[in-house]
Amino acid sequence: MPVQVIDGSPETLLLSHLQKVDLKYLQMGCDQANKYFQGTVILSYPLTKLGNGTEFFKIVLQESENSCSKTSTVNVLFFGRLADDCGKVVHQGDTMVVAGFNLAKSPSANEDDRHCCHLEVSEDAGSTIYIYTKPSTVTASETASMPVAPKYTYTPLSHLKGGTIVNLYGAVKFFKPPYISKGTDYCSVVTIVDQSNVKLTCTLFNGNLDALPKIYKIGDIVRFHRIKIREYNEQMQGITGIGFASLTFDGTVGAPIVPRTSSKSYSFTEEEQKTIEELRMWAASNLSVCGPTAKLSGVQPMLFFDLTCQLVGKAEVDGSSFLLKVWDGTICPYPSWKVLVEESDLEGDKVLIHQLRNLIVDILVYDNHVKLAKSLKVGSFLRIYSLHTKQASAENQPDVSYVEFHLHGGTCYGRGIRVLPENNPDVKELKAFMDSVNLTESQNVESMSSLELDGIFGSLSYQSYSERCQQLSVTGGTLKEIRKLSRRFKCIIPVRSTKEDLELLDLSAPFLLQGKIWHYGCKQCSNQKTIQSLSSLAVEEPSWEPTEIARVLGIEPLQYVFVMKFTLDDGTGTLDAYLFDYEKFFQIPASEVLTSSLLQEKMEMIMNILCPPGTKLDDLPWLECFIRSYNVKDGMEQQVCYQIFDTMVAEDVI
């Protein structure tokens, strides 16, 4: 059996055929086939699945023999059946023996202060796990005599020393909402202060998002138990220690003292309640607890602020950005953009969204925030931190400006999103205000956000060429209407009305719409002709192919292409090779992959085969391809780059 649970001590098992290895001797490149590692389970993470469906389980082992050394802990990663089996039986305090493991570099070593390598175990590697359960040594009489609420000693921030594990209280001066770290954990950064006027920055890690402090705003009060203190650059820092736990309290003076925590068991005394009240009073006088919050009615261009709002709709825009439709009961004083998405892609109550159309603003979130944005439930209340308002002008109407809302990537300045619970005081206040809003009156207000990205198209007219280009033009059409027409007719050519006639738009806009596919032309290479040139197509058996329409209009079409960078390794070194391909490599048209879920699934399948997630370098597949070099000049310097060409994915792969 790959996993064996044993009552007793490790000495009862004879592993004479294997050699025990200490942490200090675990090194990359050394043969680990005939060795085993023994340690105590001090932390375990929830059983989960990787992107390819493989079961995954992570624990932290502490080496008891060298527990006082600088590095005495190591991450152990379980894959497949071993992950499922161990995830069901492993408990904190158990002794574990890991035999037949692989060693890999730990991506989170600098952050979690553990060994620079981690152990990887799986059935494929021939791993065997021995788990020695920790017997209970407490008698019934001893349990009855144990205090219900043990008394803890709390250390002032001015008395902290490196290399210690302490309990402490503090008021939040700065924080970053939890985000995914470079490893498998979530990370949260918080700076706290107390009456000693000393600040402490803490970097906290946990595989369970709910186990991190539930901080909603500056001024909240936190209680940390068993936090590890270390000295770095002559300053004290706090990091997650063994058995770390936290409680968070609203920092508002006079607010109910109700702890926020995911733990089902914790102690809290009257003395600690007094500590929180004193810290609240001190923070109110010595800490700027009023962050850059604003209502939508008070936003200005070029502003960074925190917004408390309700989510009424969401939709995916592309791989790196996501749309959130929110409102807070007030009306933005500036025209605001509307991000265009297919109606079928928009999640939310369409009737409610239409009813709130003059109160809703569209927010685009980017990069590392996209994963969280996708998981948000419509109807939930949010606090969005460091939201950016940007002023923009309509391209064809430079005198008309509007405001865009962006949540940029990264975590600088505490940027991120937090879901607020229904019992949060700010949520209760917001809900009461929303209930008082006269929606009928707001619907009668001239829409401040009716641009609908007409900055691209300006005042549009269009002609439908379903049968003959001589059909009458229809003029004041919005982009939304044109999108609907492009699904109904074979093709749409957007044009603009002038005093004399109709004319094509600037080539920053598509020259042809075919359903969900938009065709663009090159500004530099094209020699645009008048719209009347299309009459030559209607003489006999008209051809409405994009290439033919582009030819008669004097437009040089742009092609949709896949642009990717492959890092290739043949054992002697690595090389970055770029792919610029529109159809041949994947045998998938680049112009259609954006509009076809089937093609997107096919692309994902191919990429998972070429680069399987969670796979070690030695186990990655080999790729046979043609590569050519070319020179790129950057100022006075020249750089040699490499491009994949004349290569396609084999039929048996796709």
N, C-alpha and C positions, 0 to 999 in steps of 0.2 A: 504494500500500500504506500503510495507516495506521501500521504499525510497520516501520521500516527500520533494519537493522543494517549499520553502515559501518565498514570498516577504515580508520583514519586519524584525522585531527583534524577538529574542527568547521569549520575554515577551508576545508576542501575542499568544503563545501556552501554554495551561494550562496542566501541568504534575503533578497535585496534587496527583495522585496515585503513583508517583515515587519519590524517594529521590535523590537529586543531590549529587554527591560524588566528593571530591577534590582529586588531584593527591596524596597528602601526605597520604590519607587514602586508596589508592588502594594497597591492600596487597593480596598475595596468600593465599588461604584457606578461604577467607571471601565470604559470599554469595552476589553475584552481581545481583541477579534476579530482584530485585525491585529498581534498581538504574540506574541513567543515568549520563553520563559525557558530559560536554560542553567545546568546545574550538574553536580556530581559525585555519583554514587550512593555514599552513605556507610552506608546501612542499608536492608535490604529485609526484608519480613515474608512469612510463608507465604501462598501463594495460597489463598483460602477462598471461601465462598459466603455471601451474605446470606440473611436469612429468606425472601425471595421467590425464591431460587434463582439470583440474579444473581451472576456471578463478581466477586470483589473482590480487589484487590491494592494494597498500600501500600508506598511507598518514602520515603526522606528524601534530598533533594538539598541539597548545600552549594554556595553561590555562591563560586567560587574568587576572583573579583575582590575580594570584601569579606569574606573568611574571618576577618579580625581584628575585624570589627564586632561589636556586641553581639548582634545576631541575624543569623546567616548561613545558617541552615538553614530548610527549609520542607517540610511534608508534601505528598506528591502521591498522590491516590487515583485508582485506575483501576477502571472498571466495564465489565462485559460482555466482549465479545471482546477488547478492548484489554488487559483485565486478564489474560486467559488467555494472550495472545500475549507480553506483556511479562514475565509471571511465569516464562516458560520460557527467556528469553534474557538478562534483566538480571542483572548481577553487580556486586558491590561494587567501586568504583574506575572503573566505566564513566562516560563523559561522556554526558549526555542533554540533548537539546533537545526541549522540549514546546511545540508550536504548537497554537493553537485550544483554549484551556482556559477553564473557568469558575472563578470565584473565590468561595469561601464562607468563613464564619467558622469557625476551628478551635476545637472544644470542648476541646481538650487543650493549648492554647497556654500557659496558666499553669503546667501541670504539666511539659511536656516542653521548655520554654524555647525553642520554635521560633517562627516567624512567626505573627502573630495570625490569618492566613488560610491556607487550604490550597488547592491546585490540584485541580480535578476534571476528569478527561479520560474521554471515551467516544466511540464512533462517532457517537452521536446529536448530540454537540456539535461534530462535524466535526474532532476532534482528530487530529493527526499527531505521531508520536514518532520521533525520530532517535536511535539508540544508537551511540556510538562506543566500540568495545571497546578495552580497555587492553592494548596489546601487551606481551609479556614482554621485559624488558631484561636479565635475568640469564642469563649464559652457563652452560654445563655445568660449566666449571672453577670459576666463582664459586659455584655451588650446592654443589659438593663441598667447598669451603673454608668454607662457612657453619657456625657452631657449632650443634650439635644442641640445646643448652639455653642460650639467651641469658641473660645475667645481668641481673636486674632490680634496680633500686634501690627500696627501700620507705621511705616517709616516716612517721615517728612522728606520731600524731594531734596532738601539741602543736606541730608545725611546719607545719601546713597553712595555706595562703594562698588567698584568693579568686581566681578566675580561672585556676587551675592545673588540670592533669590529672595525677594521681599514681597510684602503686601503694601499697597498704597492707594490713596485717594487723590484725585486731581480734577481740575476744571479744564475742559477742552478749549485750547487756544487755536488749534488748527487741526484739520483731519482730511483724509482722502477716503471717499467711499470705497468699499472692498472692490478689488480688481484681480484678475487672474495673473499670477506671477509667471516667471519664466519656467517654473517647474509645474507641478500638478496642483499646488495649493492656491487658495485665495490669499490676498495680502491686503492689509489695511494699515495706514500710517496715521498716527495721532500724536499731537504735541499737547502735553498737559502742564498745568502750573498749579501751585498751591499758595498758601499764605506766606511761605518763605520766599516767594518771588523767584523761585528757581524753576526753570522749564525742563521737561524731559520729553524727548522724541522717542516714540515706541514704534517698532516695526513688527507687526503681528501676522502670523501665518496659521492657516488651518485649512484642511481639505473640505471642511463643512462650513459653508457660507454663514449659516445661522449661528455658528459658535463664535464668530467675531463680534466685537462690541457693536451694539445697535445705536450708533451716534447719528443724530439727525441735524444738529446745528451747533455752532460755536456757543460755548457756555454750558453745554451738557456736563453732568458730573459722572465720572467713571470710577469704579472700584476694580482694581486689578489684584488678583490673588496669584501668588507664585510666578511673578514675572522676573525674568533673568536680567540682571544689570551687567553691562560690560562697558569698558572705557574705550573710546575711539576718538582719536585726534584731540585728546585732553578734554573730552566731553563724555558725560554719561549717556548711555542709550539703553532702552528697554527692548527686549526681544522675547518671543514666546518661550517660556520655560516648561519643564515637565509638569503636567497637571494644571497648566494655566487656565484661569477662569475669570469671567468679568461680569459686572453688573453696570448698567447705565441708567441714569436718572435725569429727568427734565431739570434744567438749571434755572428755571424761572422761580423767583422768590414767591413763596406761598403756594406753588403748585403741589398737587398730591405727590407724595414720595412713593412711587410705584416703580419697581425695578424692571428694566427691559432685559430679558435673558431667554435663551432657549433651554437652559438647564431646568430640570424638574425638581432639583433639590439644591437648596442653598440656605445659608443662615444669614440673619439680619437682626441686629440688636437695636434697642432704644438708644444706646450710646452712639451707634453708627448713624442713626437718624439725626441726632444732634450734630454729628460731624458734617452731614450733607447740608443741613440748614445753615451752619456757619460758613461752609464753603460757598454756598449760594450767595449769601450776603456779601462775602468778600469779593466774589467774582463780579457781582452787580456794580461794585464801586471801583474795581481795579481792572476789569477786563472788558474790552469792547465786545459785548455779546450780540450787538446788532450787526449782522452780516449784510452784504450787499443785496438784500432782498428787494423785490419790486413786484407790483401788480402789472398785468399787461397794459392797464390804462396809464401806467407811469413810465413805460419804457421809452428810451431815447436811442437814436442810432449810435453805434460804436460804444455800446455799454456791455459790461460783463456783470451778471447778477444771478441770484438764486431765485428760482421760480417754484412756487407751490401750486399745483394744478391737478386736474383730473384728465385721465387719458380717455378719449372717446373714439379714437380710430388709429390704426397703424397699418403700414404696408412696407414691403421690401422695395427699395428703389434699384439698388444694384448690390454687388458683393461687398462693397465697402461703406455703404450708407443705408440708413433706414429712416422711414418717416414716422413721426409721432404727431397726431392731431390732438391738441390739448386746449382747455379753456379754464379760466378762473373766475368767470362771471362778469369780468370787465371787458371793455372794448379797447383794442389797441388804437392809439390816436393817429397812427400812420397807416397808409396802405401797406398791407403785408402780402408776401408772395403766397401762391398756392402751388405746391409741388405736384406735378401731374403724374398720376399713376392710373393704371387700368382699374376701372370700377370693380372688376372681379377680384383684383389683388388687394383691395382695401377691406380690412377686417374691422367690423364695428356696425352699429345700428345706423343704416343709411338714412332712415327717417330722422333720427336724432341729429345726425351730422348735418343734414339739410336744415333742420330747425335751428341749430346753433351756428349756422354758416357765418354769421357776422360777428360771432364771439370766439370762434376757433382760430388758432394760429397753427401753422405747420412748422415743425422743427425737424431739421435733418441732423441725425447723430451719426458719427463716423467711427471707423476703425474698431478699437477695442471696446467701444460701447455698444456695438451692433448686437453682439451675442445676448447681452442683458436686455436690450430693447426688444428683441424678438420674443423673449420670454415673458414680457410684461402682459398682464391681463387687462383687456379693455374694461374701463370702469374703475380701475385702481387709481389711488391718489399718489402723486409723485412729488418729490422735491428734486429738481434738476439744478445742479451746482455749476457755477461759472458758465452760464448760458451766454452766448454772444449775439448781439444784434448788429447787423451789418447793413449799411445803406447801399442800394444799387439803383441804377437807372435803366429804364427800358431802352433797348438798343435803338429802336426806331423812333423813340420819343424821349430824347435826352432831357427834356424839361420835366418829365414825369419820373418820380423816384418812389421807391418802396423799401420796406424793411424785411430783411431775411433773418431767420433764427437758426443758429448753428450751435451744436455741441461738438466741439472739435475733439480729435483723438488725443490720447495721452491722459495723464492724471495731474498735470501741473495745476497749481492753484486750487487743488481739491476737486477738479473737474470730474463729474460722474452723475449717476442717478441712484436715488434711494426710493424704495416703495414705503410709503407711510401707512401704518395701521389705521383702522377706522376709529380707534379710541384716542388717536393722537390729538392734542388740544388744537393744533393748527388745522387739522382736517375737520374737526367739529366746527370750528369757526368758519372755514371755507364752505362747508356744506350748508350751514345756516345762511350764509350770504347768497349762495347759488339758488337756494330755495326762494329767496326774496326777489330774484331777478325777473323782470317782466319780459318774457321771451317774445310776446307779441310786439311790444314796443321796439325791441332790438331788431326784429325782422323788418320793421319799417325804415330803419336807418339805412341810408345809402351805403352799399357795401364798400368797405374800406379795402377789401382784399379781392377785388374782381379782376386783377390783372391777369391771373391765371397763366403766368409766364408769357404774357403777350410781349414782354421785353424782347423775346426772340422774334416774334412774328409781327409786332406792331398792329396796325389796323389792317386786318387781312381780308382779302377777297379770294375766291377760288373758282376754278372751273372743274367740272366733273367730265372726265373723258371716258365714260363707260362705253359709248358707241361713237360719238362724233365730237370733235373739239369745237364745233360750231354751236354747241349748246350755250344758252344764256348764262352769264356769270351771275353769281349770287353775292351781294356786298354785305360791315360792322360785325362777319363770322368769327367766333372765338376758337381758340385752339382745341377746346374740348369738343366743340361741334365738328371740327375738321377731323378729329380722331374718330368720331362716330361715323362720319361719312366715309373715311378711308376703309372702314370695315365693311361698309355696304357696297361701295363701288370698287371696280378693279384697280383704279389708281386715281390719285388726286395730285394736281400740280398747284401748289400755293402761289398766288399772285397778288399784286397790290393794285388798287385803283388809282389812276392819275386823271388829270383833266382831259388828256387826249385819249388814253387807252389803258389797257392792262399791261403790267410789266412784271417780270420775275423778281423775286426777292433777292436780297444779298445772299451769297452762297454760304453764309454762316448758318442759314436755315436750310432744311432739306429741299431739294428741287422736285422730289417725287415721294409720295407716300403710297405704299402698297400694303394695306392692312397694318400689321404691326412692324413692318420693315420700312425704315426711312433711308432714302438714298441721298447722299451728299456729293457735292462737287468740289474740286480744288480751286481755290481763289486764284492761285498763281498761274496754274496751267490752263485755265478755261478762258475762252473768248466768247462771252455770252452774246447770243443773238436775241432778237425780239420774239415775243410770244407768238407773233403771226407766223413764225417759221414752222410752227406745228401743223399748219394747214397742209403741208406737203405729205404728212402722214395719212391724211384723210381722203386722199384721192382714190386709191383702190386698195382693198384688203389692208386696212390700217394695222400696223404693228405697234403695240403699246409696251414693248419690252424696254426695260430701263436703259439698256445700252443704246437702243435706237432713239429714244426720246432725248437722251443726253447728246447724241450726235447731232440731231437737227437743231438743238438749242445751243450748240457750241460749248458744251460742258464736258470737262474731263472728270469722269466719275472717280470718287474715292472708294476704296475697297475696305470692307470689314476684315480684320486680320486677328489671329491669335498672336499675342506678344508675350513670350515667356522666357524665363532664364532657367536653364538646367545646370546644376552643379554636378559635373561628372568626375568619377574617381576610378582609375584603373589599377590602383595599388601602388603606383609610382608617384602619384600626385593628383591634384585636383585642377579642374579647368571649368570656367564659366562659359557656357555656350548659349547663345540667344536663338530663339525661334521666332521668325516672322512668317506666318503661314495663314492662308485664308481658307484652305480646304484640304490640301493633300496629306498633311501629317496625320491628322486625326480622322480623315475622311468624313469630316463633318463641316458643312458650310458655316463659316464664322458669322455670316449675316443672319443666320436662322437660329443660332444657339440661344440668343437672348430672348427669343419668343416661343421656344419649344421646350416644355418640361421634359419630354422624352429625350431630346438631344442633350439637355443638361444632365439628366441621369446617366446617359451614355458617356458623357465627358467625365463625370465623377467616377464612374466605374473604371475608365481607362486610366485616370490619374491615380486611383487607388492601386491599380496593378503596377504602374510605373514607379510609384513611390508609396508603398503601403504605410499607413500611419502606425506609429509605435514599433517600427521594425529597426533593428540594429543595422549599422552600416554594412557589416559583413554579410547580412542576409538579404540586402536589397537586390533586386533583379539587375541583370546586365542589359545594356542598351547598345545595339549596333546601329551606328548612324554615320552619315557623311558630314564632315565639318570643314569649313573653309575660314581662312583668316582675312581680316580687312583692317585698314588703318583708320583711326579716328583722331582728328586734330583738335586739341583743346588749347587755344592760344598758341603758344610757341611749342607746346609739347605734343608728341604723337603717342597714341596708345594702340596696341594691337588687340583687336577683339575677335571673337569666333562666333560663327553662325552655323546652325544646323540647316542643311539643305538636301533636296532630293531624297527625302526619307519619309516613310509612312509607317503607321502602326499596323502590324500584321493582322490579317483577317481573323485568325484564330483567337486573337486577343479581344477583338470587338464583336 
